[in-house]
């Protein structure tokens, strides 16, 4: 047995590691990482040197609860871009030099990624060198580029017969968590073997943000008085206070009482849902 391995237990006894230098508790780590128990109720990464790969998780439902596979990239992208955009009305009056930019809508975010599929063996030469790894990869057929492209298209692009549309996706890589659908992909084959079979492909992809309506409405949180709102009455709620919060004027409680057919606005029943409609001022 090597001397160093014999001395390690002794060193840990003579020079115990203080808690302040140990990894932080498990509860503060993201659930996506893998940990192993460590003394003093701390946790350590199973393999701190393992490279985290970008993953495209595939689902059959909008809530993303019915898993239907995962596509893990071979090489992490060098970069990615997120595009944000607002749309404004383009109409302009005749004989005018300018116009006001009237907001129409906000476009969903777009995520652009370049993914590389490779069967040359450059990803994992295993000590064989480039040529040897390429030969081993070809013999084993584990990185067949054509098969990988077809797998990617099947998971992300093609229509699923059971839901009559392409599948729902979630892209995960580091801090990037993006619910989306594949909008477009351009497959470019850049390297071939002597028989003409592709051994490298570049996939230029564009994913469009996909947020369920209920979640999107909560995120937008529209609260302007020109929109209809609803509110569930809680103990202590008063109609004039609601009118002040929504319309900026407590006197509009009369219109609120009329819109909800309330005979006695001073006695609001807890748990009742009332409408807060637009009111002309």
ZAMARGU-4260 file (C-alpha; in steps of 0.2 Angstrom, whole numbers, plus 5000, padded with zeros to 4 digits):
<rodrens>
0) 5000/5000/5000 | 5007/5017/4996 | 5014/5027/5010 | 5003/5042/5006 | 4987/5032/5008
5) 4993/5026/5025 | 4996/5043/5031 | 4980/5051/5025 | 4969/5045/5040 | 4982/5049/5052
10) 4984/5067/5045 | 4965/5069/5046 | 4965/5065/5064 | 4980/5076/5069 | 4974/5090/5058
15) 4955/5090/5057 | 4947/5101/5044 | 4937/5115/5052 | 4918/5116/5047 | 4922/5133/5039
20) 4932/5125/5026 | 4920/5111/5022 | 4908/5112/5007 | 4892/5121/5012 | 4876/5111/5017
25) 4866/5101/5004 | 4851/5112/5006 | 4860/5127/4998 | 4865/5117/4982 | 4854/5116/4967
30) 4844/5099/4966 | 4852/5095/4949 | 4869/5092/4956 | 4875/5076/4963 | 4882/5075/4981
35) 4889/5062/4993 | 4887/5063/5012 | 4902/5070/5022 | 4904/5070/5040 | 4897/5085/5050
40) 4881/5085/5040 | 4890/5092/5024 | 4890/5086/5007 | 4903/5085/4993 | 4901/5084/4974
45) 4903/5066/4968 | 4915/5072/4954 | 4920/5090/4955 | 4930/5088/4939 | 4915/5082/4928
50) 4910/5094/4914 | 4892/5098/4915 | 4884/5096/4898 | 4870/5106/4890 | 4854/5095/4890
55) 4838/5097/4881 | 4825/5088/4891 | 4809/5082/4881 | 4791/5082/4887 | 4774/5077/4880
60) 4764/5090/4890 | 4764/5109/4892 | 4767/5107/4911 | 4783/5097/4907 | 4779/5083/4919
65) 4778/5068/4906 | 4796/5065/4901 | 4800/5058/4884 | 4819/5058/4883 | 4834/5069/4884
70) 4847/5075/4871 | 4864/5078/4879 | 4876/5088/4868 | 4893/5081/4864 | 4902/5098/4865
75) 4895/5113/4876 | 4892/5128/4865 | 4905/5142/4865 | 4892/5155/4867 | 4873/5157/4865
80) 4862/5172/4862 | 4845/5177/4869 | 4835/5189/4858 | 4821/5200/4865 | 4810/5211/4855
85) 4795/5223/4856 | 4783/5227/4842 | 4776/5244/4839 | 4763/5250/4827 | 4770/5255/4810
90) 4756/5266/4804 | 4759/5284/4801 | 4748/5298/4795 | 4750/5306/4777 | 4760/5321/4776
95) 4768/5318/4793 | 4787/5318/4797 | 4786/5306/4812 | 4774/5296/4823 | 4772/5290/4841
100) 4779/5273/4845 | 4763/5264/4851 | 4766/5247/4859 | 4758/5232/4852 | 4766/5217/4860
105) 4782/5209/4866 | 4789/5194/4856 | 4794/5178/4865 | 4812/5176/4869 | 4823/5167/4856
110) 4838/5157/4861 | 4851/5153/4847 | 4863/5139/4849 | 4876/5131/4838 | 4878/5112/4842
115) 4892/5101/4835 | 4890/5082/4832 | 4906/5073/4829 | 4912/5055/4825 | 4930/5058/4822
120) 4935/5053/4839 | 4942/5070/4844 | 4930/5071/4859 | 4937/5056/4868 | 4953/5049/4860
125) 4955/5037/4875 | 4974/5038/4873 | 4973/5031/4855 | 4977/5048/4847 | 4966/5056/4834
130) 4967/5043/4820 | 4966/5028/4832 | 4951/5036/4841 | 4942/5039/4824 | 4945/5021/4820
135) 4938/5015/4837 | 4923/5027/4835 | 4919/5020/4818 | 4920/5002/4823 | 4910/5005/4839
140) 4897/5016/4830 | 4893/5026/4846 | 4894/5043/4838 | 4886/5040/4821 | 4883/5058/4816
145) 4868/5054/4804 | 4860/5044/4818 | 4863/5058/4831 | 4855/5071/4819 | 4840/5060/4816
150) 4838/5057/4835 | 4839/5076/4838 | 4825/5080/4825 | 4814/5066/4832 | 4815/5073/4849
155) 4814/5091/4846 | 4807/5095/4828 | 4796/5081/4822 | 4777/5080/4826 | 4773/5068/4839
160) 4758/5057/4834 | 4751/5056/4851 | 4750/5075/4854 | 4749/5080/4836 | 4763/5093/4837
165) 4781/5094/4841 | 4786/5090/4859 | 4789/5102/4873 | 4807/5106/4878 | 4817/5112/4893
170) 4835/5117/4890 | 4847/5116/4905 | 4865/5122/4906 | 4872/5130/4922 | 4861/5145/4926
175) 4851/5143/4909 | 4834/5135/4911 | 4823/5139/4896 | 4806/5132/4893 | 4804/5132/4874
180) 4800/5124/4857 | 4812/5121/4843 | 4808/5135/4830 | 4821/5131/4817 | 4837/5121/4814
185) 4849/5122/4800 | 4860/5106/4798 | 4877/5108/4790 | 4888/5093/4787 | 4906/5099/4787
190) 4917/5083/4787 | 4916/5066/4779 | 4926/5050/4779 | 4933/5042/4763 | 4916/5033/4759
195) 4907/5050/4759 | 4898/5047/4776 | 4897/5063/4787 | 4907/5062/4802 | 4904/5080/4808
200) 4889/5091/4808 | 4885/5109/4814 | 4867/5112/4820 | 4862/5131/4820 | 4846/5130/4831
205) 4833/5143/4836 | 4822/5139/4851 | 4807/5150/4855 | 4801/5153/4873 | 4786/5143/4878
210) 4777/5148/4894 | 4760/5142/4899 | 4747/5156/4899 | 4743/5155/4918 | 4762/5157/4922
215) 4764/5170/4909 | 4750/5181/4916 | 4757/5179/4933 | 4774/5185/4927 | 4767/5200/4917
220) 4756/5205/4932 | 4745/5217/4923 | 4737/5229/4936 | 4732/5244/4926 | 4713/5250/4929
225) 4709/5248/4911 | 4709/5229/4913 | 4696/5218/4921 | 4703/5210/4937 | 4696/5198/4950
230) 4700/5197/4968 | 4695/5184/4982 | 4688/5193/4998 | 4699/5191/5013 | 4695/5195/5031
235) 4696/5213/5034 | 4695/5218/5015 | 4685/5234/5011 | 4678/5239/4995 | 4684/5258/4996
240) 4702/5252/4999 | 4701/5240/4984 | 4695/5254/4973 | 4709/5265/4979 | 4722/5252/4975
245) 4716/5248/4958 | 4709/5265/4952 | 4718/5277/4963 | 4701/5284/4970 | 4691/5276/4984
250) 4675/5284/4978 | 4674/5271/4964 | 4668/5258/4977 | 4650/5263/4971 | 4653/5257/4953
255) 4662/5241/4960 | 4647/5237/4971 | 4635/5240/4956 | 4646/5229/4945 | 4645/5215/4957
260) 4627/5217/4963 | 4632/5220/4981 | 4618/5227/4991 | 4629/5230/5007 | 4647/5234/5002
265) 4651/5235/5021 | 4648/5217/5024 | 4659/5207/5011 | 4658/5188/5013 | 4675/5181/5015
270) 4680/5169/5001 | 4669/5178/4988 | 4677/5182/4971 | 4672/5200/4965 | 4676/5208/4948
275) 4686/5224/4947 | 4681/5230/4929 | 4687/5245/4919 | 4679/5261/4924 | 4678/5277/4914
280) 4684/5292/4924
</rodrens>
